Amino acid sequence: MKIIVKIILATIFLYSCTPKPLDIDLPSINPKIGVNTVTLSEIDSFIALFVSKSFSALVDGNSSDNNALPFSDLLLDDATVTINYLNKIDTLLNIGTGLYISSTIPLNRYTNYRLNIRDNKSSLTCSANTMVVPEVNMSKVLPVITKTQKDTTIRIEIEAPDNPNTEDYYLITYEILNKINLNATLKGVKITELDLITDRNIDNGIIKVNKNLTSALNGIKLQDTLLVTFSAITKEYYYFLGAYKRSNSLFNQLTFEPINLPTNILNGYRFFNLSFREIKTFAFKEY
């Protein structure tokens, strides 16, 4: 049962950020492998990778155009995916729909992990290296609901400790849990939001976030359940996500990456990242 819960959570994180495809024409280039990574370190060691092909044109899986490529054809369902660490090699389990998982790879602080992927159908390959930074946990995370005669505002307050002697980077994600599905995101319904934080301007050693979720997420309601994650991340992943935030209104993250988007994947797109992730859920009706 625990592995099913992990797969469901991983699927939520991997699929929920897909922007609406755009009807634009772009020059053709050769396909490469695109990689999304999720780690669920709070519930044992669990790594999930979503592996797909990236093309130079956006694809609508529901298109009636006979020349359109079905969305399912972008998923690499016959790939060999391995991660090397500490002189060990683990092969991830293929569970279909482009998802590859492992529950046996531990996250070790300041350890290098190398990803290798080979598509057994097309012979496309890619590789990447990443390092795990030490975890940082939230000291406070609390929804704040303000009701007036005219409207209701939902905010969330977050605090976490920061080491003033090091340069650190953090990622916070917010998801409307009961609205997460691929069809909704492809139609442009915004059910996910992320904040990128650097400690350059933090003087007291405490990260403080006061987020207005009513304005950040489309149609959030008191009947919803919110999923919040907090991660310390590498500097490279921080800059990748920053570039992604600036460009995701223009490109579909599963099928196309602009050439100038930073990546740590050799001969591929997106980013291979492993990080500790703290996960909290809140049902607003309880507040």
N, C-alpha and C positions, 0 to 999 in steps of 0.2 A: 504493500500500500504506500509506503514512504517513497518508493521510486516513482510511482504514478503521480504523487503530489509534486515531486521535483520536476518531472517532465511537463506537467501543466504550468508550473511557475516559469520554467525556462521558455516554454512556448509563448507565454504572455510577454515576457521581456523581449524575445526575439522578433515577434510579429507586430507588436503594438505600435511601433514608430514609423510605419510605412506611410509616406505622404501620398496624396492623390496623384496618379499619373497625369502627365500633361500631353496635349495633342500638339507635338512639335516635331520638326524634321531635323535630324542631326546626321553628320557624316558617319559612314560606317567604319568601324575599326574591328580588329580581331577580338573575340571574347577572351576574358580572363576569369579566374575564380574570385568570387567575393565571399568574405567571411564575416559573420557576426558571432560574438562570443558572450556567453553568460556563465557566471560562476555563482553557485548558491552555497557559500561557505558557512552560512548560519545553520543550515540543516545538513551537517556532515559535508564531506568533500564531494562536490558534484559540478561537473563541467559540461556544458552543452554548446555545440557549434552548429550554426545554420550555414550551410555551404550551397552556393548557387553560382550560376554563370552571370557575368556582367557584360552587357552589350552597350552599343552606342546609341540605342534608341529605347525610349520607354515603351513598355508593352502592357496593353490592357488585356488581361486574361479573358474578359468577357466580350472582346471585340468580335464583330461579325465579319471582319476583313479576313478573307481566306489566307492572306499572306502573314497575318499576325501570329506570333509565336505564343502558344498557350503558356500561362503562368507556370503550370506544372513542369513544362519542358525546361525551365530555367533551373530547377532544383537538381542537384547532383545526388542521385539516388544509388550510384554505384562507384563510390570513391573509397580510397584507402586513406584514413586520417590517423596520424600518429603524433604523439607529443613526447619529446625527449627531455629528461630532467635528471640530474644527479646520477648520470650513467645508466639510466633506466629508459626503456621505450614502452609506452602504452599505446595500444591500438583502440581507438574509440569505436563504440558499438553503433552501427547504422540501424536506426529505428524507422527509417522512411521519411518522406517529404523533406529531404534535405537536412534532417536532424541527426547529429552524431553526438553520443553522450559517453561519459565515464564517471563512475563513482569511486574510482580507486586511485585517482591522482591527487595527492595532498598538495595544499598550497603552503610552500615554505618561504618565509620572508627572505628577501634579497637573493632569491634563487632564479637562475635563468631557465626559461622553458622555450623549447624550439618546436614549432609546428611544421609538419610536412603533410601536404595533401596531393594526391594523384587521382584524377578522374579516370577510371578504368575504361570508359567508353571513348572519350576524346583524347586521352593522354595529356590533357592539360595538367600542369603542376604548379604549385606555389609553396613558399616557405616563409616563416617569420620567427622572430625572437622577441620575447618580452620578459620583464622581471616583475616579481611580486613585491610591492611595497608593504610595510607593516600596516595592520588594520587600525582604524580609529572608529570608535563607537560613539553614537549620540548620547549625550548626557540628558538631553531633554527633547522630546518630540510630542507635541500636543496640538490637536485641532482646537480652533477657537471659532465659535459660531455666534454671530451677532444678528439678532432679529429686530427689525423695525416694522412699523406699519406699512412701509412701502416695499421693502425687500429684505432678503437674508444674505449675509455675507459670510463666506467660509474662508478662514485663514488657517495657516499652520505655522507654529513656532518651533524652531529647531535650534538646539545648541550642541556644540561638540568641542572637545579640547583640541588645541593645536600646539605643536612644539615650536616655540619662537626661535629656536636655534637652527631650524632647517627650513628649506623652501618646499612647501607642500601644496598638493593639488587635490581637489575633492569633487565628487560627482553626487548630486542628489537627483533622484527621479521621482515623479509623481504619476500615478496611473489610476484612472477610474476603473476599478476592477471589474465591475459587473457590466461594463460597456466595451470591454476589450474583445475585438474580433477583427479578422482581416478585412471583411467586407466594409465595416464601418470606417476603418482607417483609409482604405482605398477610395472611399467616397468623400474624404476630406474632413471627417469628424475628428476633432482634436481631443483625444482621450489620454494623451501623455504629454508631460512637460519635464524639462530637465534644467537644472542650475549647475553652472560650473563655477567653482570657487577657488581662488588662490589666496594664500595667507600673506601676500605682500603688504596689504593694508590693514592687517589685524595686529593690534598693539597689545591687547590684554590677554592673549593666549586662548581666547574663546571665540569660536565661529558662531555667529548669530544670524539666523534667517527668519524673516517674518514674511511669509508668502501669501498673497491674495489668490486663492485658488478659484474664486468665482470669476475673476477676470482672466486667469491663466488657462483654464480648462473650459471647453464648450459645454454649456448646459449642465454643469455639476449641480446635484440636488442633494437634499438631506436624506433621500432614500439610498444614496450611493455608498459604496465602500471604497476607501482610498488605500492604495498600496504605496508606501514610501520606502525607498532604498537609499542608503548612504554608503559611499565607498571612498577610500583614499586611492588615488590613481597616479600613474606616472605622468611626468611632464609631457611626454610625447602624445599620450592618449588625450590629455587635456586639450592640446592644440588641435588634434584631429577632431574632437567633438566640437570645439569652437568653430572650426571651418565647416563642419557638417551643419551646425545650427544656422550659419549664414547662408548655406546653399540648399538646405533641404526643401525650401519652397520651390526650387527649380528642378530638382532631380529626384527620381525614385531610388531610394537607398538600396533596394534589393536587386534592381536590374541595371543601374547605370551609375557610374561615379565620374564626376568631372576630373579631367586629367590632373588638375592642380590640387586636388584634395590630398592632404598628407596621408601617408600610409606606412606601416612597418612591414608590409607583406611584399616579398619579392615576387614579381610576375603576377601580382594580384591586386585586388581592391579591398577597401575598408580597413579593418584594424584587428589584430590579434591582441587581446587584452585579458589578463587574469588578475583578479583583485578580490580581496575580502569584501563581502557585501552584507550590510546589516539590513534586515527587512522588517518593516512594521506595517500592520493593517489597522484601519479604523473604520468602523461602521458609524456614520454620522448620527444615525437615529439614537445611538447610545449616549450622545452628548447634548 
